[in-house]
Amino acid sequence: MVETIIKEVIAASKGDFSTERHLQQLWILANLRNLQSEINVIMESIAKWYKKERDPFYQQGKEEKTLEVVKSLLLNTHHTVAEIASLVNVSEDFVRMVKKSLHS
């Protein structure tokens, strides 16, 4: 059913910009409806038009995961701020900010 919907959306769209916009709206709707397995199918099907790196939900999840990794390294290892920043690929200022929030 998801495949049929995607094909119809692509067929009804006029040009790549329109297709990308419509498929992004479809993905957001599926996400809001908690259709996780369907979202995975949708993402594979629309990879040509939709880049998850530009998606706000993806960005938020990535930032939250990065924060949790930095917290875990600060609490459970003896790495320096510079080492953690290098390991997680964030700035030393970000690591210091997280460290300060842990001690507040």
Secondary structure, DSSP 8 states (H G I E B T S, - for coil): -HHHHHHHHHHHS-SHHHHHHHHHHHHHHHHHTT-HHHHHHHHHHTTTT--GGG-HHHHHHHHHHHHHHHHHHHHH----HHHHHHHHT--HHHHHHHHHHHT-
